[in-house]
Amino acid sequence: MLKGKVIVLGVTGGIAAYKAAALCSKLVQKGADVHVIMTESAKQFITELTLQSLSKNPVYSDTFDERDPSVVSHIDLADKADLVLIAPATANSIAKMALGLGDDMLTTTLLATTAPIMVSPAMNVHMYTHPAVVANMNTLVSRGVGMIEPGEGLLACGYVGKGRMEEPESIVQVVERFFEERDDQQSGAVERRVAKGQGHEAVRAGRGVLSGKKVLVTAGGTVERIDPVRYITNDSSGKMGFAIAKAARDMGAEVVLIAARTDAPLPEGVTVQRVESAKDMYDRVMSEFTDSDIVIKAAAVADYRPEQEAPVKIKKNGDTLSLTLVKTDDILETLGQRKTSQLLIGFAAETDHVEAHALDKLRRKQCDLIVANDVTVAGAGFGADSNKVQIYNADGLVRDLPFMTKEEVAVQLLLLAAERIPVKEAESWK
């Protein structure tokens, strides 16, 4: 996947800069044409000669060191790049990118390029979770920059926690998958990706930007019992909610998934709580709501339930059977009334007047965002692996997404959510 790809590798000034040598070497071995830009601080940890020898290309560090009079170096690199990869990316370099500064060779190249950008953060665990750093990463993600989440372990500073730059082998795999997906998109092979069950890789979704956040997701269709062998339910498969849970997990969040009836395989790496009825789901959601940062109500919860559940099977007797149905507790509306700092996202599965119904639901339930789709459209309804949705806020349409896999829809939704999470002031300047 990397043969002939031009990758601009930005190396910034952290101890993890030593990993840039292995990363550069592995990219070259895969056939990539690697051009390295180093910051002045990076040269305190690794030499230009090392990276020049490995890349087989000149290494750049000075904006004014113009070696070829026929081009402007930072513009030339920006134009020919298929990908710009910053590894390691320090807190300082991330802040510069977020602010749009251009005070050295690397930042001016970043401002000039239209190529995709990936960032592999590396820093102390407390720096990585600092609200200012998190806000800067969220800003980059909202602009389409991919975040390669750092690993956990013993850091150079002696702390143990998250902040280790991802290993070069893993970064190369991420880059390969990125180009595979991009080439798929450019060739129009959406159907093949759906069949393979592939969505956007988590790195492209902003891996790590939800670190330290709790995301509460509901999925599946609730079951309202008529008697021990009969019930009322709906066609929800749970796939959309599961895709959201997996994407949130891959972005670094603590994920609690409250799942009703579904035949889809449960996602790994998240806390799953199984429920059956609307009442069960109401109780579980309320117990998890207070300390959640983002709540996404993707479940199809019954609006009505039988007034009485028969203790034994109802026998056939007569030509008709009458059931009295009563309203269930409205979970989304209750959350809208109780929310404080939580970001609340609802879903609206509609069959007509989609926008009007979705906006009405958003306002009545006091959601921050609502995801609407027309379930009568082939490939966008219950049970499908793809979806076509519109995302609204109180001001109207925020994003009109084309047909995508549900994994890709989940990524786009969580990117919007990440932009809107308020920073908790009490934690701002510890």
KOLVONU-196738 format. One line per field, with one value per residue (C-alpha): z negated, y negated, x; residue number from 1. Coordinates in nm, 3 decimals. Layout:
! KOLVONU-196738
pz = Z | ...
py = Y | ...
px = X | ...
seq = NUM | ...
***
This chain:
! KOLVONU-196738
pz = 0.000 | -0.058 | 0.260 | 0.425 | 0.155 | 0.053 | -0.325 | -0.501 | -0.846 | -1.105 | -1.409 | -1.713 | -2.030 | -2.271 | -2.398 | -2.171 | -1.875 | -1.884 | -1.759 | -1.448 | -1.316 | -1.326 | -1.189 | -0.899 | -0.820 | -0.821 | -0.597 | -0.348 | -0.359 | -0.265 | 0.045 | -0.077 | 0.033 | -0.307 | -0.354 | -0.711 | -0.870 | -1.216 | -1.467 | -1.639 | -1.961 | -1.786 | -1.693 | -2.064 | -2.066 | -1.723 | -1.442 | -1.092 | -0.956 | -1.104 | -0.940 | -0.614 | -0.595 | -0.660 | -0.433 | -0.148 | -0.122 | -0.259 | -0.605 | -0.653 | -0.969 | -0.863 | -0.671 | -0.513 | -0.406 | -0.042 | 0.134 | 0.467 | 0.614 | 0.848 | 0.559 | 0.216 | -0.002 | -0.243 | 0.040 | 0.250 | -0.034 | -0.116 | 0.245 | 0.314 | -0.015 | -0.008 | -0.388 | -0.659 | -0.970 | -1.292 | -1.516 | -1.789 | -1.838 | -2.156 | -2.344 | -2.212 | -1.849 | -1.887 | -2.034 | -1.741 | -1.494 | -1.674 | -1.671 | -1.311 | -1.392 | -1.127 | -1.298 | -1.169 | -0.876 | -1.004 | -1.096 | -0.772 | -0.575 | -0.772 | -0.694 | -0.325 | -0.270 | -0.161 | -0.226 | -0.511 | -0.843 | -1.119 | -1.462 | -1.707 | -2.047 | -2.301 | -2.639 | -3.015 | -3.121 | -3.300 | -2.998 | -2.774 | -2.985 | -3.054 | -2.938 | -2.718 | -2.537 | -2.505 | -2.365 | -2.112 | -2.000 | -1.967 | -1.749 | -1.521 | -1.499 | -1.404 | -1.110 | -0.999 | -1.157 | -1.263 | -1.616 | -1.679 | -2.044 | -2.260 | -2.458 | -2.832 | -3.039 | -3.199 | -3.059 | -3.026 | -3.306 | -3.546 | -3.551 | -3.455 | -3.237 | -2.890 | -2.684 | -2.518 | -2.145 | -1.963 | -1.840 | -1.484 | -1.364 | -1.473 | -1.316 | -0.985 | -0.998 | -1.062 | -0.766 | -0.541 | -0.641 | -0.582 | -0.223 | -0.168 | -0.281 | -0.083 | 0.233 | 0.170 | 0.144 | 0.456 | 0.654 | 0.534 | 0.354 | 0.070 | 0.121 | 0.075 | -0.252 | -0.380 | -0.291 | -0.472 | -0.776 | -0.765 | -0.883 | -0.919 | -1.130 | -1.476 | -1.412 | -1.138 | -1.377 | -1.628 | -1.834 | -2.191 | -2.182 | -2.416 | -2.667 | -3.019 | -2.903 | -2.981 | -2.691 | -2.761 | -2.461 | -2.431 | -2.152 | -2.032 | -2.060 | -2.391 | -2.458 | -2.628 | -2.746 | -2.678 | -2.842 | -2.897 | -2.524 | -2.345 | -2.337 | -2.154 | -2.002 | -1.688 | -1.408 | -1.565 | -1.520 | -1.760 | -1.492 | -1.496 | -1.873 | -1.872 | -1.604 | -1.820 | -2.126 | -1.935 | -1.785 | -2.127 | -2.271 | -1.997 | -2.070 | -2.424 | -2.610 | -2.895 | -2.732 | -2.899 | -2.651 | -2.762 | -2.513 | -2.466 | -2.221 | -1.939 | -1.735 | -1.652 | -1.827 | -2.132 | -2.100 | -2.307 | -2.535 | -2.665 | -2.971 | -2.852 | -3.053 | -2.907 | -2.953 | -2.815 | -2.872 | -2.849 | -3.229 | -3.263 | -3.024 | -3.203 | -3.537 | -3.397 | -3.202 | -3.503 | -3.720 | -3.472 | -3.360 | -3.628 | -3.567 | -3.189 | -2.953 | -2.637 | -2.621 | -2.288 | -2.277 | -1.974 | -2.113 | -1.978 | -2.299 | -2.298 | -2.337 | -2.480 | -2.681 | -2.776 | -3.085 | -3.229 | -3.163 | -3.182 | -3.420 | -3.196 | -2.822 | -2.692 | -2.522 | -2.190 | -2.264 | -2.017 | -1.693 | -1.848 | -2.133 | -2.285 | -2.457 | -2.657 | -2.604 | -2.830 | -2.771 | -2.886 | -3.068 | -2.811 | -2.873 | -2.633 | -2.758 | -3.119 | -3.034 | -2.861 | -3.174 | -3.408 | -3.210 | -3.350 | -3.163 | -2.966 | -2.587 | -2.491 | -2.147 | -2.029 | -1.723 | -1.512 | -1.285 | -1.062 | -0.763 | -0.647 | -0.698 | -0.842 | -0.909 | -1.068 | -1.294 | -1.391 | -1.484 | -1.677 | -1.873 | -1.938 | -2.084 | -2.288 | -2.434 | -2.477 | -2.287 | -2.183 | -1.860 | -1.690 | -1.421 | -1.175 | -0.900 | -0.674 | -0.755 | -0.436 | -0.225 | -0.115 | -0.299 | -0.560 | -0.782 | -1.057 | -1.020 | -0.741 | -0.767 | -0.607 | -0.690 | -0.549 | -0.813 | -0.876 | -1.202 | -1.344 | -1.634 | -1.755 | -1.466 | -1.199 | -0.979 | -1.095 | -0.869 | -0.582 | -0.546 | -0.230 | -0.241 | -0.474 | -0.682 | -1.029 | -1.160 | -0.948 | -1.063 | -1.423 | -1.359 | -1.212 | -1.494 | -1.764 | -1.593 | -1.620 | -1.981 | -2.066 | -1.945 | -2.179 | -2.510 | -2.761 | -2.953 | -3.325 | -3.480 | -3.813 | -3.636 | -3.412 | -3.584 | -3.828
py = 0.000 | -0.241 | -0.186 | -0.522 | -0.716 | -1.043 | -1.072 | -1.382 | -1.271 | -1.549 | -1.483 | -1.709 | -1.747 | -1.469 | -1.171 | -0.951 | -1.109 | -0.807 | -0.598 | -0.815 | -0.632 | -0.294 | -0.446 | -0.610 | -0.286 | -0.077 | -0.323 | -0.316 | 0.065 | 0.061 | -0.142 | -0.492 | -0.800 | -0.959 | -1.323 | -1.421 | -1.761 | -1.808 | -2.084 | -2.239 | -2.065 | -1.728 | -1.765 | -1.753 | -1.389 | -1.248 | -1.367 | -1.477 | -1.239 | -0.938 | -1.023 | -1.128 | -0.793 | -0.602 | -0.806 | -0.847 | -1.207 | -1.541 | -1.629 | -1.972 | -2.181 | -2.543 | -2.730 | -2.954 | -2.677 | -2.673 | -2.412 | -2.410 | -2.762 | -2.632 | -2.563 | -2.692 | -2.393 | -2.398 | -2.457 | -2.184 | -1.932 | -2.040 | -1.997 | -1.656 | -1.489 | -1.209 | -1.215 | -1.426 | -1.221 | -1.391 | -1.135 | -1.208 | -1.506 | -1.701 | -1.906 | -2.219 | -2.108 | -2.011 | -2.354 | -2.525 | -2.322 | -2.402 | -2.776 | -2.774 | -2.905 | -2.895 | -2.973 | -2.692 | -2.456 | -2.199 | -2.433 | -2.633 | -2.307 | -2.199 | -2.527 | -2.492 | -2.130 | -1.999 | -1.639 | -1.434 | -1.477 | -1.221 | -1.296 | -1.052 | -1.227 | -1.151 | -1.321 | -1.288 | -1.133 | -1.452 | -1.663 | -1.428 | -1.462 | -1.835 | -2.019 | -2.256 | -1.967 | -1.778 | -2.090 | -2.136 | -1.774 | -1.811 | -2.116 | -1.922 | -1.629 | -1.864 | -1.973 | -1.614 | -1.543 | -1.180 | -1.106 | -0.789 | -0.718 | -0.674 | -0.359 | -0.308 | -0.208 | -0.341 | -0.685 | -0.839 | -1.082 | -0.792 | -0.810 | -0.513 | -0.592 | -0.693 | -0.900 | -0.661 | -0.716 | -0.424 | -0.168 | -0.220 | 0.114 | 0.015 | -0.330 | -0.175 | 0.054 | -0.246 | -0.430 | -0.127 | -0.095 | -0.465 | -0.439 | -0.122 | -0.298 | -0.611 | -0.410 | -0.223 | -0.551 | -0.693 | -0.381 | -0.390 | -0.055 | -0.139 | 0.184 | 0.391 | 0.214 | 0.273 | 0.640 | 0.663 | 0.489 | 0.214 | -0.141 | -0.430 | -0.330 | -0.478 | -0.680 | -0.872 | -0.928 | -1.104 | -0.822 | -0.940 | -1.254 | -1.102 | -0.981 | -1.045 | -1.079 | -0.847 | -0.771 | -0.612 | -0.440 | -0.259 | -0.012 | 0.245 | 0.275 | 0.308 | 0.594 | 0.536 | 0.859 | 0.950 | 1.291 | 1.538 | 1.626 | 1.306 | 0.954 | 0.620 | 0.508 | 0.342 | 0.405 | 0.242 | 0.458 | 0.265 | 0.232 | -0.148 | -0.167 | 0.102 | -0.086 | -0.400 | -0.208 | -0.063 | -0.398 | -0.567 | -0.287 | -0.334 | -0.709 | -0.629 | -0.673 | -0.466 | -0.319 | -0.185 | -0.013 | 0.060 | 0.315 | 0.438 | 0.708 | 0.760 | 1.044 | 0.854 | 0.960 | 0.749 | 0.524 | 0.605 | 0.364 | 0.188 | 0.237 | 0.406 | 0.407 | 0.617 | 0.509 | 0.616 | 0.368 | -0.011 | -0.019 | 0.183 | -0.053 | -0.361 | -0.238 | -0.147 | -0.472 | -0.686 | -0.501 | -0.575 | -0.923 | -1.154 | -1.093 | -1.053 | -1.310 | -1.203 | -1.015 | -0.869 | -0.720 | -0.492 | -0.231 | -0.192 | -0.211 | -0.115 | -0.411 | -0.189 | 0.131 | 0.360 | 0.229 | 0.578 | 0.863 | 1.194 | 1.437 | 1.735 | 1.780 | 1.619 | 1.888 | 1.827 | 1.749 | 1.565 | 1.380 | 1.075 | 0.989 | 0.644 | 0.509 | 0.189 | 0.012 | -0.259 | -0.498 | -0.403 | -0.646 | -0.873 | -0.821 | -1.086 | -1.351 | -1.279 | -1.306 | -1.638 | -1.771 | -1.645 | -1.710 | -1.947 | -1.925 | -1.612 | -1.622 | -1.453 | -1.296 | -1.135 | -0.937 | -0.986 | -0.697 | -0.845 | -0.743 | -1.087 | -1.458 | -1.354 | -1.700 | -1.842 | -1.544 | -1.533 | -1.902 | -1.876 | -1.582 | -1.761 | -2.063 | -1.870 | -1.637 | -1.913 | -1.723 | -1.884 | -1.683 | -1.449 | -1.192 | -1.143 | -0.891 | -0.773 | -0.403 | -0.344 | -0.408 | -0.086 | -0.039 | -0.305 | -0.129 | 0.130 | 0.426 | 0.281 | 0.246 | -0.099 | -0.415 | -0.758 | -1.021 | -1.390 | -1.540 | -1.846 | -2.085 | -2.355 | -2.581 | -2.323 | -2.088 | -2.033 | -1.748 | -1.564 | -1.238 | -1.027 | -0.650 | -0.515 | -0.208 | -0.242 | -0.245 | -0.552 | -0.723 | -0.655 | -0.816 | -1.130 | -1.161 | -1.126 | -1.383 | -1.631 | -1.529 | -1.573 | -1.934 | -2.009 | -1.857 | -2.140 | -2.159 | -2.117 | -2.433 | -2.271 | -2.052 | -2.318 | -2.430 | -2.167
px = 0.000 | 0.293 | 0.492 | 0.548 | 0.361 | 0.527 | 0.525 | 0.652 | 0.765 | 0.770 | 0.987 | 0.947 | 1.148 | 1.062 | 1.257 | 1.043 | 1.225 | 1.456 | 1.160 | 1.147 | 1.454 | 1.280 | 0.959 | 1.141 | 1.324 | 1.006 | 0.821 | 1.109 | 1.116 | 0.746 | 0.828 | 0.739 | 0.934 | 1.002 | 1.103 | 1.190 | 1.137 | 1.289 | 1.231 | 1.532 | 1.432 | 1.419 | 1.785 | 1.867 | 1.753 | 1.843 | 2.069 | 1.978 | 2.242 | 2.063 | 1.732 | 1.899 | 2.076 | 1.754 | 1.528 | 1.779 | 1.655 | 1.778 | 1.646 | 1.491 | 1.493 | 1.551 | 1.281 | 1.545 | 1.783 | 1.674 | 1.888 | 1.706 | 1.652 | 1.381 | 1.137 | 1.042 | 1.119 | 0.827 | 0.579 | 0.737 | 0.715 | 0.360 | 0.249 | 0.397 | 0.302 | 0.045 | 0.049 | 0.211 | 0.288 | 0.405 | 0.577 | 0.646 | 0.417 | 0.486 | 0.227 | 0.398 | 0.381 | 0.013 | -0.060 | 0.114 | -0.088 | -0.414 | -0.334 | -0.216 | 0.131 | 0.401 | 0.728 | 0.953 | 0.997 | 0.750 | 0.465 | 0.492 | 0.476 | 0.170 | -0.005 | 0.074 | -0.023 | -0.362 | -0.254 | -0.404 | -0.224 | -0.170 | -0.032 | 0.126 | 0.136 | 0.409 | 0.433 | 0.391 | 0.060 | -0.053 | 0.033 | -0.164 | -0.479 | -0.443 | -0.758 | -0.557 | -0.388 | -0.717 | -0.884 | -0.602 | -0.631 | -1.008 | -0.950 | -0.718 | -0.958 | -1.242 | -1.023 | -0.974 | -0.635 | -0.595 | -0.474 | -0.275 | -0.344 | -0.031 | 0.027 | 0.041 | 0.343 | 0.659 | 0.737 | 1.083 | 0.999 | 0.943 | 0.564 | 0.350 | 0.048 | -0.066 | 0.172 | 0.418 | 0.442 | 0.284 | 0.536 | 0.667 | 0.527 | 0.175 | 0.204 | 0.307 | 0.003 | -0.221 | -0.068 | -0.116 | -0.481 | -0.531 | -0.411 | -0.612 | -0.929 | -0.850 | -0.789 | -1.115 | -1.300 | -1.141 | -1.228 | -1.588 | -1.560 | -1.798 | -1.989 | -1.673 | -1.590 | -1.941 | -1.918 | -1.584 | -1.729 | -1.467 | -1.518 | -1.275 | -0.979 | -0.994 | -0.680 | -0.859 | -1.141 | -0.921 | -0.781 | -0.732 | -0.944 | -1.202 | -0.944 | -1.066 | -1.428 | -1.717 | -1.949 | -2.287 | -2.448 | -2.782 | -2.854 | -3.104 | -3.480 | -3.660 | -3.901 | -4.238 | -4.394 | -4.757 | -4.725 | -4.437 | -4.420 | -4.529 | -4.397 | -4.393 | -4.064 | -3.924 | -3.675 | -3.369 | -3.058 | -2.835 | -2.564 | -2.558 | -2.524 | -2.257 | -2.061 | -2.074 | -1.957 | -1.661 | -1.563 | -1.579 | -1.366 | -1.107 | -1.100 | -0.995 | -1.324 | -1.457 | -1.767 | -2.080 | -2.312 | -2.667 | -2.796 | -3.151 | -3.262 | -3.010 | -2.863 | -2.543 | -2.220 | -2.142 | -1.835 | -1.528 | -1.348 | -1.657 | -1.877 | -2.197 | -2.517 | -2.801 | -3.161 | -3.498 | -3.776 | -3.801 | -3.828 | -3.506 | -3.327 | -3.461 | -3.325 | -2.981 | -2.942 | -3.032 | -2.782 | -2.497 | -2.601 | -2.463 | -2.092 | -2.118 | -1.969 | -2.151 | -2.481 | -2.590 | -2.938 | -2.925 | -3.164 | -3.517 | -3.716 | -4.083 | -4.319 | -4.592 | -4.614 | -4.903 | -5.078 | -5.079 | -4.837 | -5.021 | -4.849 | -4.930 | -4.972 | -5.290 | -5.500 | -5.669 | -6.032 | -6.251 | -6.178 | -6.014 | -5.783 | -5.770 | -5.462 | -5.449 | -5.117 | -4.977 | -4.688 | -4.341 | -4.115 | -3.949 | -3.577 | -3.450 | -3.689 | -3.594 | -3.223 | -3.287 | -3.453 | -3.180 | -2.861 | -2.601 | -2.270 | -2.352 | -2.366 | -2.694 | -2.740 | -3.062 | -3.168 | -3.478 | -3.574 | -3.842 | -4.054 | -4.172 | -4.097 | -3.761 | -3.616 | -3.931 | -3.981 | -3.614 | -3.596 | -3.919 | -3.780 | -3.451 | -3.628 | -3.884 | -3.624 | -3.360 | -3.091 | -2.765 | -2.753 | -2.997 | -2.921 | -3.204 | -3.256 | -3.534 | -3.569 | -3.769 | -3.459 | -3.288 | -2.960 | -3.035 | -3.285 | -3.284 | -3.051 | -2.835 | -2.457 | -2.473 | -2.663 | -2.743 | -2.808 | -2.848 | -2.720 | -2.898 | -2.852 | -3.089 | -2.986 | -3.061 | -2.857 | -2.499 | -2.393 | -2.560 | -2.370 | -2.380 | -2.419 | -2.152 | -2.090 | -2.233 | -1.876 | -1.804 | -2.122 | -2.019 | -1.681 | -1.833 | -2.084 | -1.819 | -1.597 | -1.883 | -1.939 | -1.569 | -1.584 | -1.872 | -1.758 | -1.718 | -1.391 | -1.455 | -1.313 | -1.235 | -0.977 | -0.831 | -0.510 | -0.396
seq = 1 | 2 | 3 | 4 | 5 | 6 | 7 | 8 | 9 | 10 | 11 | 12 | 13 | 14 | 15 | 16 | 17 | 18 | 19 | 20 | 21 | 22 | 23 | 24 | 25 | 26 | 27 | 28 | 29 | 30 | 31 | 32 | 33 | 34 | 35 | 36 | 37 | 38 | 39 | 40 | 41 | 42 | 43 | 44 | 45 | 46 | 47 | 48 | 49 | 50 | 51 | 52 | 53 | 54 | 55 | 56 | 57 | 58 | 59 | 60 | 61 | 62 | 63 | 64 | 65 | 66 | 67 | 68 | 69 | 70 | 71 | 72 | 73 | 74 | 75 | 76 | 77 | 78 | 79 | 80 | 81 | 82 | 83 | 84 | 85 | 86 | 87 | 88 | 89 | 90 | 91 | 92 | 93 | 94 | 95 | 96 | 97 | 98 | 99 | 100 | 101 | 102 | 103 | 104 | 105 | 106 | 107 | 108 | 109 | 110 | 111 | 112 | 113 | 114 | 115 | 116 | 117 | 118 | 119 | 120 | 121 | 122 | 123 | 124 | 125 | 126 | 127 | 128 | 129 | 130 | 131 | 132 | 133 | 134 | 135 | 136 | 137 | 138 | 139 | 140 | 141 | 142 | 143 | 144 | 145 | 146 | 147 | 148 | 149 | 150 | 151 | 152 | 153 | 154 | 155 | 156 | 157 | 158 | 159 | 160 | 161 | 162 | 163 | 164 | 165 | 166 | 167 | 168 | 169 | 170 | 171 | 172 | 173 | 174 | 175 | 176 | 177 | 178 | 179 | 180 | 181 | 182 | 183 | 184 | 185 | 186 | 187 | 188 | 189 | 190 | 191 | 192 | 193 | 194 | 195 | 196 | 197 | 198 | 199 | 200 | 201 | 202 | 203 | 204 | 205 | 206 | 207 | 208 | 209 | 210 | 211 | 212 | 213 | 214 | 215 | 216 | 217 | 218 | 219 | 220 | 221 | 222 | 223 | 224 | 225 | 226 | 227 | 228 | 229 | 230 | 231 | 232 | 233 | 234 | 235 | 236 | 237 | 238 | 239 | 240 | 241 | 242 | 243 | 244 | 245 | 246 | 247 | 248 | 249 | 250 | 251 | 252 | 253 | 254 | 255 | 256 | 257 | 258 | 259 | 260 | 261 | 262 | 263 | 264 | 265 | 266 | 267 | 268 | 269 | 270 | 271 | 272 | 273 | 274 | 275 | 276 | 277 | 278 | 279 | 280 | 281 | 282 | 283 | 284 | 285 | 286 | 287 | 288 | 289 | 290 | 291 | 292 | 293 | 294 | 295 | 296 | 297 | 298 | 299 | 300 | 301 | 302 | 303 | 304 | 305 | 306 | 307 | 308 | 309 | 310 | 311 | 312 | 313 | 314 | 315 | 316 | 317 | 318 | 319 | 320 | 321 | 322 | 323 | 324 | 325 | 326 | 327 | 328 | 329 | 330 | 331 | 332 | 333 | 334 | 335 | 336 | 337 | 338 | 339 | 340 | 341 | 342 | 343 | 344 | 345 | 346 | 347 | 348 | 349 | 350 | 351 | 352 | 353 | 354 | 355 | 356 | 357 | 358 | 359 | 360 | 361 | 362 | 363 | 364 | 365 | 366 | 367 | 368 | 369 | 370 | 371 | 372 | 373 | 374 | 375 | 376 | 377 | 378 | 379 | 380 | 381 | 382 | 383 | 384 | 385 | 386 | 387 | 388 | 389 | 390 | 391 | 392 | 393 | 394 | 395 | 396 | 397 | 398 | 399 | 400 | 401 | 402 | 403 | 404 | 405 | 406 | 407 | 408 | 409 | 410 | 411 | 412 | 413 | 414 | 415 | 416 | 417 | 418 | 419 | 420 | 421 | 422 | 423 | 424 | 425 | 426 | 427 | 428 | 429 | 430
***
